[in-house]
Every structure is written in structure tokens, then in C-alpha cells.
Amino acid sequence: MYLITHNGERSHVVALRPTISGATLRFEQTGRTPLANVVSNQLVTLTWAPCDEKYTHEHARYSVVADGVAMVDGEAIIVTVTNAVLHRPA
């Protein structure tokens, strides 16, 4: 999964594996830049690439794009998803 943060001037993308609980995701070991970006701008974007190369279910070819509100919790970032869409390949 990719966590995309923004500081008002530039976006920063980092590939991470969160712990998921409902609509809340916890990202550990994000690095300094995402932590600093979330302090200045709580709005983030998450993306997931298609999950199943064999297309064994109807949405396997779709990516997921989600918006969320983030907060810093020590060295972790907690994201609450506010909106998400399936994005089909062109």
C-alpha cells in the first residue's frame, strides 16, 4: 500500500504495510517526512494496487484509492478513511 502525504508544496509517497482495524489504519516506521507532513496537513491519500494477478474475483483488476484524515501517534501515523473508490484499469 502507498501512503501519500503533502506538506503544502510537495507530495511524499511511501510504501508501507499498515495494521487495519475497520476504517482505521496504523502505519509504523513511516520515516520523518510523512510524520512532519501529517503535522502540517492531516489530509492523506492511500492507494492499493490490484491484489490478484489471476483475477479470481470480480474486482481483482481494480486498484483502490482512498482519502483519509491522519494524526501522529508517537512514531506512528493513524489514518481514518473518509472516502474510497475502486479504480478500474483503462
PDB file of N, CA, C and O in Angstrom:
ATOM      1  N   MET A   1       0.843  -1.156   0.000  1.00  0.00           N
ATOM      2  CA  MET A   1       0.000   0.000   0.000  1.00  0.00           C
ATOM      3  C   MET A   1       0.895   1.228   0.000  1.00  0.00           C
ATOM      4  O   MET A   1       2.008   1.202   0.526  1.00  0.00           O
ATOM      5  N   TYR A   2       0.395   2.302  -0.597  1.00  0.00           N
ATOM      6  CA  TYR A   2       1.138   3.555  -0.602  1.00  0.00           C
ATOM      7  C   TYR A   2       0.399   4.593   0.229  1.00  0.00           C
ATOM      8  O   TYR A   2      -0.811   4.777   0.091  1.00  0.00           O
ATOM      9  N   LEU A   3       1.150   5.268   1.095  1.00  0.00           N
ATOM     10  CA  LEU A   3       0.641   6.391   1.872  1.00  0.00           C
ATOM     11  C   LEU A   3       1.210   7.651   1.234  1.00  0.00           C
ATOM     12  O   LEU A   3       2.424   7.795   1.094  1.00  0.00           O
ATOM     13  N   ILE A   4       0.313   8.568   0.848  1.00  0.00           N
ATOM     14  CA  ILE A   4       0.724   9.802   0.192  1.00  0.00           C
ATOM     15  C   ILE A   4       0.380  10.965   1.119  1.00  0.00           C
ATOM     16  O   ILE A   4      -0.784  11.198   1.443  1.00  0.00           O
ATOM     17  N   THR A   5       1.416  11.686   1.537  1.00  0.00           N
ATOM     18  CA  THR A   5       1.243  12.862   2.392  1.00  0.00           C
ATOM     19  C   THR A   5       1.667  14.091   1.605  1.00  0.00           C
ATOM     20  O   THR A   5       2.310  13.984   0.560  1.00  0.00           O
ATOM     21  N   HIS A   6       1.299  15.261   2.119  1.00  0.00           N
ATOM     22  CA  HIS A   6       1.612  16.505   1.416  1.00  0.00           C
ATOM     23  C   HIS A   6       1.904  17.595   2.437  1.00  0.00           C
ATOM     24  O   HIS A   6       1.216  17.702   3.453  1.00  0.00           O
ATOM     25  N   ASN A   7       2.917  18.399   2.169  1.00  0.00           N
ATOM     26  CA  ASN A   7       3.286  19.460   3.115  1.00  0.00           C
ATOM     27  C   ASN A   7       2.840  20.845   2.670  1.00  0.00           C
ATOM     28  O   ASN A   7       3.250  21.843   3.262  1.00  0.00           O
ATOM     29  N   GLY A   8       2.015  20.922   1.647  1.00  0.00           N
ATOM     30  CA  GLY A   8       1.578  22.221   1.126  1.00  0.00           C
ATOM     31  C   GLY A   8       2.334  22.619  -0.128  1.00  0.00           C
ATOM     32  O   GLY A   8       1.877  23.474  -0.886  1.00  0.00           O
ATOM     33  N   GLU A   9       3.488  22.003  -0.350  1.00  0.00           N
ATOM     34  CA  GLU A   9       4.287  22.271  -1.537  1.00  0.00           C
ATOM     35  C   GLU A   9       4.567  21.008  -2.340  1.00  0.00           C
ATOM     36  O   GLU A   9       4.535  21.028  -3.570  1.00  0.00           O
ATOM     37  N   ARG A  10       4.841  19.913  -1.643  1.00  0.00           N
ATOM     38  CA  ARG A  10       5.242  18.684  -2.306  1.00  0.00           C
ATOM     39  C   ARG A  10       4.544  17.478  -1.696  1.00  0.00           C
ATOM     40  O   ARG A  10       4.245  17.443  -0.502  1.00  0.00           O
ATOM     41  N   SER A  11       4.295  16.492  -2.550  1.00  0.00           N
ATOM     42  CA  SER A  11       3.765  15.218  -2.078  1.00  0.00           C
ATOM     43  C   SER A  11       4.922  14.290  -1.735  1.00  0.00           C
ATOM     44  O   SER A  11       6.023  14.418  -2.271  1.00  0.00           O
ATOM     45  N   HIS A  12       4.653  13.363  -0.839  1.00  0.00           N
ATOM     46  CA  HIS A  12       5.646  12.355  -0.462  1.00  0.00           C
ATOM     47  C   HIS A  12       4.931  11.008  -0.444  1.00  0.00           C
ATOM     48  O   HIS A  12       3.883  10.864   0.184  1.00  0.00           O
ATOM     49  N   VAL A  13       5.499  10.027  -1.133  1.00  0.00           N
ATOM     50  CA  VAL A  13       4.898   8.698  -1.250  1.00  0.00           C
ATOM     51  C   VAL A  13       5.808   7.694  -0.553  1.00  0.00           C
ATOM     52  O   VAL A  13       7.023   7.696  -0.754  1.00  0.00           O
ATOM     53  N   VAL A  14       5.200   6.828   0.276  1.00  0.00           N
ATOM     54  CA  VAL A  14       5.960   5.787   0.949  1.00  0.00           C
ATOM     55  C   VAL A  14       5.140   4.495   0.915  1.00  0.00           C
ATOM     56  O   VAL A  14       3.932   4.507   1.152  1.00  0.00           O
ATOM     57  N   ALA A  15       5.815   3.384   0.618  1.00  0.00           N
ATOM     58  CA  ALA A  15       5.170   2.068   0.601  1.00  0.00           C
ATOM     59  C   ALA A  15       5.261   1.456   1.994  1.00  0.00           C
ATOM     60  O   ALA A  15       6.352   1.305   2.543  1.00  0.00           O
ATOM     61  N   LEU A  16       4.109   1.106   2.561  1.00  0.00           N
ATOM     62  CA  LEU A  16       4.050   0.585   3.929  1.00  0.00           C
ATOM     63  C   LEU A  16       2.980  -0.502   4.038  1.00  0.00           C
ATOM     64  O   LEU A  16       2.090  -0.609   3.195  1.00  0.00           O
ATOM     65  N   ARG A  17       3.091  -1.303   5.098  1.00  0.00           N
ATOM     66  CA  ARG A  17       2.048  -2.286   5.426  1.00  0.00           C
ATOM     67  C   ARG A  17       1.434  -1.880   6.757  1.00  0.00           C
ATOM     68  O   ARG A  17       2.072  -2.006   7.802  1.00  0.00           O
ATOM     69  N   PRO A  18       0.196  -1.394   6.723  1.00  0.00           N
ATOM     70  CA  PRO A  18      -0.433  -0.938   7.965  1.00  0.00           C
ATOM     71  C   PRO A  18      -1.092  -2.083   8.727  1.00  0.00           C
ATOM     72  O   PRO A  18      -1.295  -3.177   8.201  1.00  0.00           O
ATOM     73  N   THR A  19      -1.414  -1.796   9.962  1.00  0.00           N
ATOM     74  CA  THR A  19      -2.324  -2.623  10.740  1.00  0.00           C
ATOM     75  C   THR A  19      -3.701  -2.014  10.525  1.00  0.00           C
ATOM     76  O   THR A  19      -3.883  -0.814  10.727  1.00  0.00           O
ATOM     77  N   ILE A  20      -4.677  -2.830  10.116  1.00  0.00           N
ATOM     78  CA  ILE A  20      -6.002  -2.324   9.766  1.00  0.00           C
ATOM     79  C   ILE A  20      -7.016  -2.772  10.805  1.00  0.00           C
ATOM     80  O   ILE A  20      -7.061  -3.940  11.191  1.00  0.00           O
ATOM     81  N   SER A  21      -7.837  -1.814  11.254  1.00  0.00           N
ATOM     82  CA  SER A  21      -8.933  -2.090  12.169  1.00  0.00           C
ATOM     83  C   SER A  21     -10.138  -1.291  11.690  1.00  0.00           C
ATOM     84  O   SER A  21     -10.252  -0.101  11.984  1.00  0.00           O
ATOM     85  N   GLY A  22     -11.032  -1.936  10.959  1.00  0.00           N
ATOM     86  CA  GLY A  22     -12.185  -1.232  10.390  1.00  0.00           C
ATOM     87  C   GLY A  22     -11.719  -0.201   9.378  1.00  0.00           C
ATOM     88  O   GLY A  22     -11.000  -0.532   8.435  1.00  0.00           O
ATOM     89  N   ALA A  23     -12.127   1.048   9.571  1.00  0.00           N
ATOM     90  CA  ALA A  23     -11.736   2.133   8.667  1.00  0.00           C
ATOM     91  C   ALA A  23     -10.501   2.877   9.149  1.00  0.00           C
ATOM     92  O   ALA A  23     -10.185   3.952   8.639  1.00  0.00           O
ATOM     93  N   THR A  24      -9.795   2.310  10.134  1.00  0.00           N
ATOM     94  CA  THR A  24      -8.601   2.951  10.691  1.00  0.00           C
ATOM     95  C   THR A  24      -7.366   2.123  10.369  1.00  0.00           C
ATOM     96  O   THR A  24      -7.357   0.903  10.533  1.00  0.00           O
ATOM     97  N   LEU A  25      -6.328   2.806   9.909  1.00  0.00           N
ATOM     98  CA  LEU A  25      -5.073   2.147   9.574  1.00  0.00           C
ATOM     99  C   LEU A  25      -3.947   2.763  10.400  1.00  0.00           C
ATOM    100  O   LEU A  25      -3.886   3.980  10.576  1.00  0.00           O
ATOM    101  N   ARG A  26      -3.062   1.913  10.902  1.00  0.00           N
ATOM    102  CA  ARG A  26      -1.915   2.381  11.696  1.00  0.00           C
ATOM    103  C   ARG A  26      -0.645   2.036  10.936  1.00  0.00           C
ATOM    104  O   ARG A  26      -0.387   0.876  10.616  1.00  0.00           O
ATOM    105  N   PHE A  27       0.144   3.069  10.655  1.00  0.00           N
ATOM    106  CA  PHE A  27       1.399   2.920   9.936  1.00  0.00           C
ATOM    107  C   PHE A  27       2.557   3.128  10.900  1.00  0.00           C
ATOM    108  O   PHE A  27       2.656   4.178  11.536  1.00  0.00           O
ATOM    109  N   GLU A  28       3.426   2.139  11.012  1.00  0.00           N
ATOM    110  CA  GLU A  28       4.610   2.218  11.864  1.00  0.00           C
ATOM    111  C   GLU A  28       5.837   2.475  10.984  1.00  0.00           C
ATOM    112  O   GLU A  28       5.811   2.187   9.787  1.00  0.00           O
ATOM    113  N   GLN A  29       6.881   3.001  11.555  1.00  0.00           N
ATOM    114  CA  GLN A  29       8.160   3.218  10.878  1.00  0.00           C
ATOM    115  C   GLN A  29       7.981   3.914   9.520  1.00  0.00           C
ATOM    116  O   GLN A  29       8.446   3.432   8.488  1.00  0.00           O
ATOM    117  N   THR A  30       7.303   5.043   9.557  1.00  0.00           N
ATOM    118  CA  THR A  30       6.996   5.779   8.325  1.00  0.00           C
ATOM    119  C   THR A  30       8.156   6.634   7.848  1.00  0.00           C
ATOM    120  O   THR A  30       8.236   6.968   6.665  1.00  0.00           O
ATOM    121  N   GLY A  31       9.047   6.989   8.749  1.00  0.00           N
ATOM    122  CA  GLY A  31      10.112   7.928   8.413  1.00  0.00           C
ATOM    123  C   GLY A  31       9.730   9.330   8.839  1.00  0.00           C
ATOM    124  O   GLY A  31       8.584   9.595   9.202  1.00  0.00           O
ATOM    125  N   ARG A  32      10.700  10.217   8.790  1.00  0.00           N
ATOM    126  CA  ARG A  32      10.497  11.588   9.279  1.00  0.00           C
ATOM    127  C   ARG A  32       9.582  12.424   8.392  1.00  0.00           C
ATOM    128  O   ARG A  32       8.761  13.189   8.896  1.00  0.00           O
ATOM    129  N   THR A  33       9.717  12.283   7.070  1.00  0.00           N
ATOM    130  CA  THR A  33       8.960  13.153   6.169  1.00  0.00           C
ATOM    131  C   THR A  33       7.453  12.958   6.293  1.00  0.00           C
ATOM    132  O   THR A  33       6.737  13.952   6.417  1.00  0.00           O
ATOM    133  N   PRO A  34       6.928  11.726   6.266  1.00  0.00           N
ATOM    134  CA  PRO A  34       5.475  11.585   6.439  1.00  0.00           C
ATOM    135  C   PRO A  34       4.987  12.112   7.790  1.00  0.00           C
ATOM    136  O   PRO A  34       3.922  12.726   7.867  1.00  0.00           O
ATOM    137  N   LEU A  35       5.756  11.878   8.849  1.00  0.00           N
ATOM    138  CA  LEU A  35       5.366  12.395  10.162  1.00  0.00           C
ATOM    139  C   LEU A  35       5.277  13.917  10.140  1.00  0.00           C
ATOM    140  O   LEU A  35       4.297  14.485  10.622  1.00  0.00           O
ATOM    141  N   ALA A  36       6.274  14.573   9.596  1.00  0.00           N
ATOM    142  CA  ALA A  36       6.278  16.044   9.517  1.00  0.00           C
ATOM    143  C   ALA A  36       5.140  16.539   8.626  1.00  0.00           C
ATOM    144  O   ALA A  36       4.489  17.533   8.948  1.00  0.00           O
ATOM    145  N   ASN A  37       4.897  15.854   7.513  1.00  0.00           N
ATOM    146  CA  ASN A  37       3.815  16.275   6.611  1.00  0.00           C
ATOM    147  C   ASN A  37       2.459  16.194   7.291  1.00  0.00           C
ATOM    148  O   ASN A  37       1.638  17.098   7.135  1.00  0.00           O
ATOM    149  N   VAL A  38       2.209  15.128   8.043  1.00  0.00           N
ATOM    150  CA  VAL A  38       0.918  14.973   8.718  1.00  0.00           C
ATOM    151  C   VAL A  38       0.723  16.043   9.794  1.00  0.00           C
ATOM    152  O   VAL A  38      -0.398  16.494  10.026  1.00  0.00           O
ATOM    153  N   VAL A  39       1.802  16.443  10.441  1.00  0.00           N
ATOM    154  CA  VAL A  39       1.696  17.532  11.422  1.00  0.00           C
ATOM    155  C   VAL A  39       1.217  18.810  10.739  1.00  0.00           C
ATOM    156  O   VAL A  39       0.432  19.558  11.321  1.00  0.00           O
ATOM    157  N   SER A  40       1.675  19.073   9.512  1.00  0.00           N
ATOM    158  CA  SER A  40       1.292  20.305   8.813  1.00  0.00           C
ATOM    159  C   SER A  40       0.034  20.153   7.963  1.00  0.00           C
ATOM    160  O   SER A  40      -0.608  21.152   7.638  1.00  0.00           O
ATOM    161  N   ASN A  41      -0.329  18.927   7.598  1.00  0.00           N
ATOM    162  CA  ASN A  41      -1.504  18.700   6.740  1.00  0.00           C
ATOM    163  C   ASN A  41      -2.046  17.304   7.024  1.00  0.00           C
ATOM    164  O   ASN A  41      -1.417  16.310   6.663  1.00  0.00           O
ATOM    165  N   GLN A  42      -3.197  17.224   7.662  1.00  0.00           N
ATOM    166  CA  GLN A  42      -3.765  15.943   8.075  1.00  0.00           C
ATOM    167  C   GLN A  42      -4.423  15.153   6.946  1.00  0.00           C
ATOM    168  O   GLN A  42      -4.734  13.976   7.129  1.00  0.00           O
ATOM    169  N   LEU A  43      -4.641  15.765   5.793  1.00  0.00           N
ATOM    170  CA  LEU A  43      -5.304  15.066   4.695  1.00  0.00           C
ATOM    171  C   LEU A  43      -4.292  14.212   3.932  1.00  0.00           C
ATOM    172  O   LEU A  43      -3.254  14.710   3.496  1.00  0.00           O
ATOM    173  N   VAL A  44      -4.601  12.922   3.772  1.00  0.00           N
ATOM    174  CA  VAL A  44      -3.707  11.988   3.093  1.00  0.00           C
ATOM    175  C   VAL A  44      -4.490  11.183   2.071  1.00  0.00           C
ATOM    176  O   VAL A  44      -5.721  11.172   2.070  1.00  0.00           O
ATOM    177  N   THR A  45      -3.751  10.512   1.203  1.00  0.00           N
ATOM    178  CA  THR A  45      -4.334   9.600   0.230  1.00  0.00           C
ATOM    179  C   THR A  45      -3.640   8.252   0.368  1.00  0.00           C
ATOM    180  O   THR A  45      -2.435   8.184   0.611  1.00  0.00           O
ATOM    181  N   LEU A  46      -4.410   7.185   0.212  1.00  0.00           N
ATOM    182  CA  LEU A  46      -3.898   5.821   0.243  1.00  0.00           C
ATOM    183  C   LEU A  46      -4.208   5.165  -1.087  1.00  0.00           C
ATOM    184  O   LEU A  46      -5.265   5.404  -1.670  1.00  0.00           O
ATOM    185  N   THR A  47      -3.292   4.338  -1.570  1.00  0.00           N
ATOM    186  CA  THR A  47      -3.573   3.569  -2.785  1.00  0.00           C
ATOM    187  C   THR A  47      -3.131   2.126  -2.599  1.00  0.00           C
ATOM    188  O   THR A  47      -2.108   1.843  -1.975  1.00  0.00           O
ATOM    189  N   TRP A  48      -3.918   1.233  -3.149  1.00  0.00           N
ATOM    190  CA  TRP A  48      -3.607  -0.192  -3.182  1.00  0.00           C
ATOM    191  C   TRP A  48      -3.607  -0.613  -4.645  1.00  0.00           C
ATOM    192  O   TRP A  48      -4.535  -0.285  -5.384  1.00  0.00           O
ATOM    193  N   ALA A  49      -2.600  -1.318  -5.058  1.00  0.00           N
ATOM    194  CA  ALA A  49      -2.556  -1.859  -6.415  1.00  0.00           C
ATOM    195  C   ALA A  49      -3.516  -3.041  -6.501  1.00  0.00           C
ATOM    196  O   ALA A  49      -3.948  -3.555  -5.469  1.00  0.00           O
ATOM    197  N   PRO A  50      -3.858  -3.486  -7.718  1.00  0.00           N
ATOM    198  CA  PRO A  50      -4.701  -4.683  -7.837  1.00  0.00           C
ATOM    199  C   PRO A  50      -4.089  -5.833  -7.035  1.00  0.00           C
ATOM    200  O   PRO A  50      -2.870  -5.996  -7.001  1.00  0.00           O
ATOM    201  N   CYS A  51      -4.941  -6.620  -6.398  1.00  0.00           N
ATOM    202  CA  CYS A  51      -4.463  -7.598  -5.429  1.00  0.00           C
ATOM    203  C   CYS A  51      -4.339  -9.016  -5.957  1.00  0.00           C
ATOM    204  O   CYS A  51      -3.745  -9.861  -5.288  1.00  0.00           O
ATOM    205  N   ASP A  52      -4.870  -9.301  -7.116  1.00  0.00           N
ATOM    206  CA  ASP A  52      -4.949 -10.689  -7.552  1.00  0.00           C
ATOM    207  C   ASP A  52      -4.597 -10.779  -9.030  1.00  0.00           C
ATOM    208  O   ASP A  52      -5.426 -10.472  -9.886  1.00  0.00           O
ATOM    209  N   GLU A  53      -3.389 -11.193  -9.329  1.00  0.00           N
ATOM    210  CA  GLU A  53      -2.938 -11.271 -10.724  1.00  0.00           C
ATOM    211  C   GLU A  53      -3.691 -12.311 -11.545  1.00  0.00           C
ATOM    212  O   GLU A  53      -3.723 -12.228 -12.773  1.00  0.00           O
ATOM    213  N   LYS A  54      -4.299 -13.292 -10.874  1.00  0.00           N
ATOM    214  CA  LYS A  54      -5.026 -14.341 -11.593  1.00  0.00           C
ATOM    215  C   LYS A  54      -6.485 -13.979 -11.826  1.00  0.00           C
ATOM    216  O   LYS A  54      -7.214 -14.726 -12.479  1.00  0.00           O
ATOM    217  N   TYR A  55      -6.916 -12.839 -11.297  1.00  0.00           N
ATOM    218  CA  TYR A  55      -8.278 -12.343 -11.474  1.00  0.00           C
ATOM    219  C   TYR A  55      -9.322 -13.357 -11.022  1.00  0.00           C
ATOM    220  O   TYR A  55     -10.264 -13.654 -11.757  1.00  0.00           O
ATOM    221  N   THR A  56      -9.156 -13.886  -9.816  1.00  0.00           N
ATOM    222  CA  THR A  56     -10.065 -14.907  -9.319  1.00  0.00           C
ATOM    223  C   THR A  56     -11.344 -14.330  -8.703  1.00  0.00           C
ATOM    224  O   THR A  56     -12.241 -15.090  -8.340  1.00  0.00           O
ATOM    225  N   HIS A  57     -11.441 -13.019  -8.580  1.00  0.00           N
ATOM    226  CA  HIS A  57     -12.716 -12.431  -8.155  1.00  0.00           C
ATOM    227  C   HIS A  57     -12.994 -11.210  -9.010  1.00  0.00           C
ATOM    228  O   HIS A  57     -12.100 -10.709  -9.692  1.00  0.00           O
ATOM    229  N   GLU A  58     -14.233 -10.726  -8.978  1.00  0.00           N
ATOM    230  CA  GLU A  58     -14.677  -9.711  -9.930  1.00  0.00           C
ATOM    231  C   GLU A  58     -13.935  -8.381  -9.856  1.00  0.00           C
ATOM    232  O   GLU A  58     -13.860  -7.674 -10.861  1.00  0.00           O
ATOM    233  N   HIS A  59     -13.387  -8.019  -8.702  1.00  0.00           N
ATOM    234  CA  HIS A  59     -12.699  -6.733  -8.565  1.00  0.00           C
ATOM    235  C   HIS A  59     -11.181  -6.873  -8.550  1.00  0.00           C
ATOM    236  O   HIS A  59     -10.486  -5.927  -8.178  1.00  0.00           O
ATOM    237  N   ALA A  60     -10.657  -8.012  -8.938  1.00  0.00           N
ATOM    238  CA  ALA A  60      -9.222  -8.278  -8.825  1.00  0.00           C
ATOM    239  C   ALA A  60      -8.366  -7.334  -9.662  1.00  0.00           C
ATOM    240  O   ALA A  60      -7.213  -7.089  -9.309  1.00  0.00           O
ATOM    241  N   ARG A  61      -8.888  -6.804 -10.744  1.00  0.00           N
ATOM    242  CA  ARG A  61      -8.106  -5.923 -11.610  1.00  0.00           C
ATOM    243  C   ARG A  61      -8.151  -4.469 -11.155  1.00  0.00           C
ATOM    244  O   ARG A  61      -7.466  -3.625 -11.733  1.00  0.00           O
ATOM    245  N   TYR A  62      -8.935  -4.163 -10.141  1.00  0.00           N
ATOM    246  CA  TYR A  62      -9.120  -2.790  -9.695  1.00  0.00           C
ATOM    247  C   TYR A  62      -8.072  -2.384  -8.655  1.00  0.00           C
ATOM    248  O   TYR A  62      -7.614  -3.196  -7.852  1.00  0.00           O
ATOM    249  N   SER A  63      -7.715  -1.111  -8.699  1.00  0.00           N
ATOM    250  CA  SER A  63      -6.937  -0.506  -7.623  1.00  0.00           C
ATOM    251  C   SER A  63      -7.925   0.146  -6.668  1.00  0.00           C
ATOM    252  O   SER A  63      -9.077   0.383  -7.031  1.00  0.00           O
ATOM    253  N   VAL A  64      -7.483   0.434  -5.456  1.00  0.00           N
ATOM    254  CA  VAL A  64      -8.296   1.185  -4.503  1.00  0.00           C
ATOM    255  C   VAL A  64      -7.580   2.499  -4.224  1.00  0.00           C
ATOM    256  O   VAL A  64      -6.375   2.523  -3.973  1.00  0.00           O
ATOM    257  N   VAL A  65      -8.338   3.588  -4.270  1.00  0.00           N
ATOM    258  CA  VAL A  65      -7.820   4.906  -3.923  1.00  0.00           C
ATOM    259  C   VAL A  65      -8.703   5.431  -2.799  1.00  0.00           C
ATOM    260  O   VAL A  65      -9.926   5.478  -2.937  1.00  0.00           O
ATOM    261  N   ALA A  66      -8.087   5.827  -1.684  1.00  0.00           N
ATOM    262  CA  ALA A  66      -8.853   6.286  -0.520  1.00  0.00           C
ATOM    263  C   ALA A  66      -8.289   7.600   0.004  1.00  0.00           C
ATOM    264  O   ALA A  66      -7.079   7.826  -0.002  1.00  0.00           O
ATOM    265  N   ASP A  67      -9.186   8.450   0.453  1.00  0.00           N
ATOM    266  CA  ASP A  67      -8.810   9.677   1.158  1.00  0.00           C
ATOM    267  C   ASP A  67      -8.957   9.420   2.646  1.00  0.00           C
ATOM    268  O   ASP A  67      -9.775   8.603   3.068  1.00  0.00           O
ATOM    269  N   GLY A  68      -8.161  10.121   3.435  1.00  0.00           N
ATOM    270  CA  GLY A  68      -8.264   9.950   4.869  1.00  0.00           C
ATOM    271  C   GLY A  68      -7.763  11.153   5.634  1.00  0.00           C
ATOM    272  O   GLY A  68      -7.149  12.065   5.081  1.00  0.00           O
ATOM    273  N   VAL A  69      -8.042  11.124   6.922  1.00  0.00           N
ATOM    274  CA  VAL A  69      -7.557  12.137   7.861  1.00  0.00           C
ATOM    275  C   VAL A  69      -6.561  11.433   8.771  1.00  0.00           C
ATOM    276  O   VAL A  69      -6.869  10.390   9.349  1.00  0.00           O
ATOM    277  N   ALA A  70      -5.373  12.003   8.897  1.00  0.00           N
ATOM    278  CA  ALA A  70      -4.286  11.360   9.641  1.00  0.00           C
ATOM    279  C   ALA A  70      -3.936  12.144  10.895  1.00  0.00           C
ATOM    280  O   ALA A  70      -4.186  13.344  11.007  1.00  0.00           O
ATOM    281  N   MET A  71      -3.343  11.408  11.837  1.00  0.00           N
ATOM    282  CA  MET A  71      -2.795  12.038  13.035  1.00  0.00           C
ATOM    283  C   MET A  71      -1.534  11.279  13.421  1.00  0.00           C
ATOM    284  O   MET A  71      -1.392  10.089  13.138  1.00  0.00           O
ATOM    285  N   VAL A  72      -0.639  11.980  14.062  1.00  0.00           N
ATOM    286  CA  VAL A  72       0.606  11.371  14.532  1.00  0.00           C
ATOM    287  C   VAL A  72       0.379  10.844  15.941  1.00  0.00           C
ATOM    288  O   VAL A  72      -0.180  11.531  16.796  1.00  0.00           O
ATOM    289  N   ASP A  73       0.826   9.608  16.166  1.00  0.00           N
ATOM    290  CA  ASP A  73       0.756   8.972  17.486  1.00  0.00           C
ATOM    291  C   ASP A  73       2.154   8.461  17.807  1.00  0.00           C
ATOM    292  O   ASP A  73       2.491   7.320  17.490  1.00  0.00           O
ATOM    293  N   GLY A  74       2.965   9.305  18.436  1.00  0.00           N
ATOM    294  CA  GLY A  74       4.357   8.950  18.692  1.00  0.00           C
ATOM    295  C   GLY A  74       5.122   8.883  17.389  1.00  0.00           C
ATOM    296  O   GLY A  74       5.272   9.894  16.702  1.00  0.00           O
ATOM    297  N   GLU A  75       5.609   7.700  17.041  1.00  0.00           N
ATOM    298  CA  GLU A  75       6.336   7.496  15.787  1.00  0.00           C
ATOM    299  C   GLU A  75       5.444   6.866  14.720  1.00  0.00           C
ATOM    300  O   GLU A  75       5.933   6.480  13.659  1.00  0.00           O
ATOM    301  N   ALA A  76       4.148   6.759  14.988  1.00  0.00           N
ATOM    302  CA  ALA A  76       3.208   6.136  14.051  1.00  0.00           C
ATOM    303  C   ALA A  76       2.258   7.180  13.477  1.00  0.00           C
ATOM    304  O   ALA A  76       2.086   8.265  14.032  1.00  0.00           O
ATOM    305  N   ILE A  77       1.649   6.824  12.355  1.00  0.00           N
ATOM    306  CA  ILE A  77       0.608   7.643  11.745  1.00  0.00           C
ATOM    307  C   ILE A  77      -0.667   6.807  11.752  1.00  0.00           C
ATOM    308  O   ILE A  77      -0.669   5.658  11.309  1.00  0.00           O
ATOM    309  N   ILE A  78      -1.751   7.396  12.258  1.00  0.00           N
ATOM    310  CA  ILE A  78      -3.055   6.745  12.286  1.00  0.00           C
ATOM    311  C   ILE A  78      -3.926   7.452  11.256  1.00  0.00           C
ATOM    312  O   ILE A  78      -4.060   8.676  11.290  1.00  0.00           O
ATOM    313  N   VAL A  79      -4.521   6.685  10.337  1.00  0.00           N
ATOM    314  CA  VAL A  79      -5.364   7.251   9.282  1.00  0.00           C
ATOM    315  C   VAL A  79      -6.775   6.703   9.417  1.00  0.00           C
ATOM    316  O   VAL A  79      -6.978   5.494   9.527  1.00  0.00           O
ATOM    317  N   THR A  80      -7.739   7.600   9.409  1.00  0.00           N
ATOM    318  CA  THR A  80      -9.145   7.212   9.329  1.00  0.00           C
ATOM    319  C   THR A  80      -9.609   7.488   7.907  1.00  0.00           C
ATOM    320  O   THR A  80      -9.561   8.627   7.442  1.00  0.00           O
ATOM    321  N   VAL A  81     -10.053   6.452   7.223  1.00  0.00           N
ATOM    322  CA  VAL A  81     -10.502   6.578   5.835  1.00  0.00           C
ATOM    323  C   VAL A  81     -11.838   7.317   5.810  1.00  0.00           C
ATOM    324  O   VAL A  81     -12.756   6.987   6.561  1.00  0.00           O
ATOM    325  N   THR A  82     -11.934   8.321   4.936  1.00  0.00           N
ATOM    326  CA  THR A  82     -13.164   9.110   4.809  1.00  0.00           C
ATOM    327  C   THR A  82     -13.910   8.822   3.517  1.00  0.00           C
ATOM    328  O   THR A  82     -15.117   9.052   3.433  1.00  0.00           O
ATOM    329  N   ASN A  83     -13.206   8.322   2.510  1.00  0.00           N
ATOM    330  CA  ASN A  83     -13.821   8.052   1.221  1.00  0.00           C
ATOM    331  C   ASN A  83     -12.906   7.110   0.453  1.00  0.00           C
ATOM    332  O   ASN A  83     -11.683   7.220   0.542  1.00  0.00           O
ATOM    333  N   ALA A  84     -13.487   6.193  -0.295  1.00  0.00           N
ATOM    334  CA  ALA A  84     -12.668   5.274  -1.088  1.00  0.00           C
ATOM    335  C   ALA A  84     -13.420   4.886  -2.354  1.00  0.00           C
ATOM    336  O   ALA A  84     -14.649   4.820  -2.374  1.00  0.00           O
ATOM    337  N   VAL A  85     -12.652   4.632  -3.410  1.00  0.00           N
ATOM    338  CA  VAL A  85     -13.246   4.196  -4.677  1.00  0.00           C
ATOM    339  C   VAL A  85     -12.406   3.069  -5.269  1.00  0.00           C
ATOM    340  O   VAL A  85     -11.199   2.982  -5.046  1.00  0.00           O
ATOM    341  N   LEU A  86     -13.083   2.208  -6.032  1.00  0.00           N
ATOM    342  CA  LEU A  86     -12.363   1.232  -6.851  1.00  0.00           C
ATOM    343  C   LEU A  86     -12.032   1.920  -8.157  1.00  0.00           C
ATOM    344  O   LEU A  86     -12.891   2.572  -8.750  1.00  0.00           O
ATOM    345  N   HIS A  87     -10.808   1.785  -8.611  1.00  0.00           N
ATOM    346  CA  HIS A  87     -10.368   2.430  -9.850  1.00  0.00           C
ATOM    347  C   HIS A  87     -10.041   1.340 -10.867  1.00  0.00           C
ATOM    348  O   HIS A  87      -9.095   0.572 -10.689  1.00  0.00           O
ATOM    349  N   ARG A  88     -10.822   1.284 -11.917  1.00  0.00           N
ATOM    350  CA  ARG A  88     -10.623   0.216 -12.900  1.00  0.00           C
ATOM    351  C   ARG A  88      -9.538   0.597 -13.891  1.00  0.00           C
ATOM    352  O   ARG A  88      -9.316   1.779 -14.153  1.00  0.00           O
ATOM    353  N   PRO A  89      -8.856  -0.412 -14.445  1.00  0.00           N
ATOM    354  CA  PRO A  89      -7.820  -0.117 -15.437  1.00  0.00           C
ATOM    355  C   PRO A  89      -8.440   0.439 -16.709  1.00  0.00           C
ATOM    356  O   PRO A  89      -9.578   0.116 -17.050  1.00  0.00           O
ATOM    357  N   ALA A  90      -7.695   1.263 -17.395  1.00  0.00           N
ATOM    358  CA  ALA A  90      -8.193   1.854 -18.647  1.00  0.00           C
ATOM    359  C   ALA A  90      -8.224   0.842 -19.767  1.00  0.00           C
ATOM    360  O   ALA A  90      -8.616   1.172 -20.886  1.00  0.00           O
TER     361      ALA A  90
END
